[in-house]
């Protein structure tokens, strides 16, 4: 059996096949052949990459659509705020832009997609005309955390390098520490409006300075019935007390089954904020892995062309 695998890299617009820094090459690979379509950066990063970086820092989801034809790549960056462009574009690029717009909210895979307007698979060994859709998505694993006390600060510190976005909520702005720019957004506004604004699959942690506030926030999250995780800080006794109150408010046993309280992986009993943070981070990583496993088992909306086998 001979296997041929496609690979692509982020590329610069000005490199063409035949140049020493770009084109298509054939590489030996473990009992097969790898055809690598590639281009190289010049000394200065291209403008589209700067735009991608700005969108990343702003927490804006985007898709970079690259039409590769005759070794040259033409690109367009798609965001939810885009309006149709009147710029002259190749038909394949224009159609791919429209397709990317529909995929922003339900990207079928966490990786780049090779795409053709007719739904076919590019002939990776010989094709010089195909489209790469490259996602920059921030909403894949999102955590909303209520409470900026000492435990909340420790949890945010532990989660920041692990999740795509953290929305950190507390009505007391002075409680938020200085944080580096990145994936943490501090909110002091209406917490219920923040809950209402989140996409399905969001994870929530409730650990405010007020038990009554914990109660109503937990109720609001559970009423959505689409959270991947609803964690409430506290003991088993606190859970029982809250369950009685939540049932009185009209929630049912299935709603309560979605509540995690106490929070954190089993076997860690320390009350130190850092220990709680590590335990909670580990539990949320388990949630993420369960989600990824479920996504792998679902049929994909588009075909991801990663490898082609010839027998």
C-alpha positions, 0 to 999 in steps of 0.5 A: 500500500502506498499512502499520500498525505497532504500538508499545508502551512501558513504562507505568504502571497508572493511565493510561487512554485519554482521558487526556492521557498515555495511550491509542491514537493514530494517527500519519502514518508514511512512506506509512502509518499507525502506531497507537501504544498507549501509557501514561505514567509518573507522577512516581514509577516504578511498583512493578513497574518497581522489581521488574524493576530488582531482578531485573536487578541480581540477574541473575535472568531474568524476564518481565513479563506485561502484560494490556492491557484497556480501556486499563488494564494489569494485570501479573505478573512471572514468574521460574523460582522462581514458584509458581501464584498464587491471586490473582484474575486475568483468564483471559487474564492467567493463561493468559499467565503459564503461557505465559511460564513455559514460555518463560523458558529458550527465548525465541523472540526478543530483543524483546517479544511480543504474545500472545493465548491463541487464538494469533491476532494482535491487531487492532492498529488497534482492539484494546483487549485484548491481552497484552504479554510483555516479557523480562528475560533475562540468559543470552542471551550468557554468558561464563565466564572462568577466570583473574584474572591481568592478562590476565583482568582486562583481558578482563573490563573489555573484555567487561563492557559487551558481554555479558549475564553474565560468570562470573569464576572463580579460586581466589584471591579476592585476585586479583579487583579491586573491580568495580561491581555489575552483570553480573560474578559472581566465583566461587572454588569448584569450577570443574568444578561451574561448567562443569556448571551452565552452559546450552548456548551458553555461551562459555568462556575459559581463561587461568589461572596454571597450564597443568595447570589450563588443560588439565583445564578445556579438556577439561571444556568440550570434553566438554560439546560444547554451548559456542558458544566455547571459547577457550584463551590460548596459542600455536600450539605450546601448542595442539599440545601440548594436542591431543596430551594431549586425544586421549590423554584420549579426545577426538576430532578434532571436539572439537578443532576446537571449540577456539580457540587462539590466541584473538582476531581475526587480525592482532593480535600485541601481547602487551599485556593491553589489546590481547589483551582488545580482540582477544578481545572482537571475536572473541566479538562475531563469535560473538554475531553468528553466533548471532543470524544462526542464530536469525533463520533458525530458525522461531519458536516464537511469532508476533511481531506487529511489523507488519501490511500491508493492500493 
